[in-house]
Amino acid sequence: GMPILEAMACGVPAMATNWSACTTFLNQANGYPLPYHLVAADSQNRYPRGAPWAEPDAMAFVEQLRWVAAHPEARAAKGRQAAIDALAWTWDHAVEIVLKNIRSYGF
C-alpha cells in the first residue's frame, strides 16, 4: 500500500480496491475505495492458488474515473484531506500498529 500512501502524501486522492492493508488509511473522505468481488487466486499471480483475491469491480472503476474527471473541485478536496491524513502515517506510527497486532497474538 505504500504507493497509495505516497500519492496521498502528495495530495493525490488514490483509487484502490477497498480490501486489505490500504483500508487502514484509504477511505471515502480522502480517496476512492473501489468495490470488489472476492475470488480464489489462480496460478497467474503471486499468491497461493485458492487464497482470497479481491478482484476490483471493473464497471465501478470506470464509473468512478468518469465521476472524478467530471468533479475537479471534489477531487481537490479529497486530495487535501488525503495529504492531511497521510501525515499521521509516520514510520513510528506504523511500527506501533505492527507491535499492537503482534501482541494481540500473545507474543
C-alpha positions as CSV (number, residue, x, y, z in Angstrom):
1,G,0.0,0.0,0.0
2,M,3.0,2.4,0.0
3,P,2.3,3.9,-3.4
4,I,-1.3,4.7,-2.3
5,L,0.0,6.4,0.9
6,E,2.7,8.2,-1.1
7,A,0.1,9.5,-3.5
8,M,-2.0,10.7,-0.6
9,A,1.0,12.5,0.9
10,C,1.4,14.4,-2.3
11,G,-2.3,15.5,-2.2
12,V,-3.4,13.0,-4.8
13,P,-6.5,11.1,-3.8
14,A,-5.9,7.4,-4.6
15,M,-8.3,4.9,-6.1
16,A,-7.7,1.4,-4.9
17,T,-9.6,-1.8,-4.2
18,N,-11.3,-1.5,-0.8
19,W,-9.6,-4.6,0.6
20,S,-6.6,-5.5,2.8
21,A,-4.0,-3.1,4.2
22,C,-4.9,0.1,2.3
23,T,-8.3,0.1,4.2
24,T,-6.3,1.2,7.2
25,F,-5.7,4.7,5.7
26,L,-7.8,5.0,2.5
27,N,-11.4,5.9,2.9
28,Q,-14.3,7.9,1.3
29,A,-13.1,11.1,2.8
30,N,-9.6,11.0,1.4
31,G,-9.8,8.8,-1.7
32,Y,-11.8,6.4,-3.8
33,P,-12.1,2.9,-2.4
34,L,-13.4,0.6,-5.1
35,P,-15.8,-2.3,-4.5
36,Y,-14.6,-5.7,-5.2
37,H,-15.5,-9.4,-5.6
38,L,-13.6,-12.0,-3.6
39,V,-12.3,-14.8,-5.8
40,A,-9.8,-17.5,-5.3
41,A,-6.3,-16.7,-6.6
42,D,-5.1,-18.7,-9.5
43,S,-1.5,-19.6,-10.6
44,Q,-1.2,-16.4,-12.5
45,N,-0.5,-14.2,-9.5
46,R,2.0,-14.3,-6.6
47,Y,-0.5,-15.6,-4.1
48,P,-1.0,-19.3,-3.4
49,R,-3.7,-21.0,-5.5
50,G,-7.1,-20.6,-3.7
51,A,-6.1,-17.7,-1.5
52,P,-8.7,-14.9,-1.3
53,W,-8.1,-12.3,-4.0
54,A,-10.1,-9.1,-4.2
55,E,-11.0,-8.5,-7.9
56,P,-11.9,-4.9,-8.4
57,D,-15.3,-4.2,-9.9
58,A,-14.4,-3.0,-13.4
59,M,-17.6,-1.1,-14.1
60,A,-17.4,0.6,-10.7
61,F,-13.8,1.6,-11.6
62,V,-14.9,3.1,-14.9
63,E,-17.8,5.0,-13.3
64,Q,-15.6,6.3,-10.6
65,L,-13.0,7.5,-13.1
66,R,-15.7,9.4,-15.0
67,W,-17.0,10.9,-11.9
68,V,-13.6,12.0,-10.7
69,A,-12.8,13.6,-14.1
70,A,-16.1,15.5,-14.1
71,H,-15.7,16.8,-10.5
72,P,-12.3,18.5,-10.1
73,E,-13.3,20.5,-7.1
74,A,-14.3,17.4,-5.1
75,R,-11.2,15.6,-6.3
76,A,-9.1,18.5,-5.0
77,A,-10.9,18.5,-1.6
78,K,-10.2,14.8,-1.3
79,G,-6.6,15.4,-2.2
80,R,-6.2,18.0,0.6
81,Q,-7.8,15.6,3.1
82,A,-5.5,12.8,1.8
83,A,-2.4,14.9,2.4
84,I,-3.6,15.7,6.0
85,D,-4.4,12.1,6.7
86,A,-1.1,10.8,5.3
87,L,0.8,13.0,7.9
88,A,-0.3,10.6,10.6
89,W,1.4,7.7,8.9
90,T,5.0,8.0,10.2
91,W,7.3,5.0,10.5
92,D,6.8,5.2,14.3
93,H,3.0,5.0,13.9
94,A,3.3,2.1,11.5
95,V,5.6,0.2,14.0
96,E,3.1,0.9,16.8
97,I,0.4,-0.8,14.8
98,V,2.5,-3.8,13.9
99,L,3.6,-4.3,17.5
100,K,-0.1,-4.0,18.7
101,N,-1.0,-6.7,16.2
102,I,1.8,-8.9,17.2
103,R,0.9,-8.5,20.9
104,S,-2.7,-9.4,20.1
105,Y,-1.4,-12.8,19.2
106,G,0.2,-13.2,22.6
107,F,3.8,-12.6,21.5
